[in-house]
Each structure stands twice: as C-alpha cells, then as structure tokens.
C-alpha cells in the first residue's frame, strides 16, 4: 500500500483505528497500559520494533495475548 503508515506511532494508530475500537477498549482487549499506548501514538515514546508487527498479527488473525 502506498498510503500505509511509515513511523511506528503511525503504524500503531493505524492498526488500532482499523479495529474500530477506542484507545481504552483496544488497550483492555490487548492488555496494553493506556499511558503506554498514548505515548506511542503521540510519538513521546518509540515502541520496540516488534510491537507494530505483533499488534498487526493479533488484530489480523484474532490471536490475543495469553491471560493469567
């Protein structure tokens, strides 16, 4: 895709928005601290390189992190 997001924060925001979930709902579903997601999406923190790929996989294939 030519218009695909390039930076990690753009990728994360794009993945989350593609689910139709709010930031809070996405964080609850995938067990991500809300503050972390806010900082990743705003660019105040850069996520590890694997995070956008991992979130893409979870969203695309319906896998979710293992709970307790």
N, C-alpha and C positions, 0 to 999 in steps of 0.2 A: 504494500500500500504506500502510495506516495505521500499521503497526508498523515501517516502514522506518527505518533509522538516519538520524540527523539531522546529527551532527557529522562532520567529515572523518575523524577517527580511527575513529568507529563505522562509517562507510561503508567504509573500507579494511579493517577487521577483518571486516565482513560479507562483502565481496567475496572476501577470502582464504578465509574459512571455507566459503563456498559452493562452493569448488573441491574441498574435502576435503583440500587439501594442508597440510602443516605450514608453519610460517613459513619454515623453512630451504628446503624444497622450492619454495615459492612464489617466494622471493627468487632462487633459482637459475634457475627457469624464466623469470622476467621480468627478470632481471638488475638486481635492486634490492639495494643493500647491506643486509645483515641488520640492522646497527645502525640504519640509517635506518628500516626497517620497524618495528623495536622502538620507536623513539622516536615514530613516527607513531601506532602503535596505543596507546601508553601516554599520549599527549597531551603528552609533553615537547616535541615539535616539531609544528608545524602544517604539513601539506603544502601546496604550491601548489594553488590552487583546481581546476586541471585534472586533478590526479593521480587522484582517485577516478573521474572520468569516463573517463579514459584506461584505467585498470585494468578498469573495468566493460566497456569496449569490447573489450579484449584477451581477457578471460575469456569474454564472451558470444559473440563472433564468431570466436574461435580465432586471432586475429592475435597475433603475438608480435613484440617489437622485433627489428629487423634486427641480426644479429650482425656480427662483423668483416667 
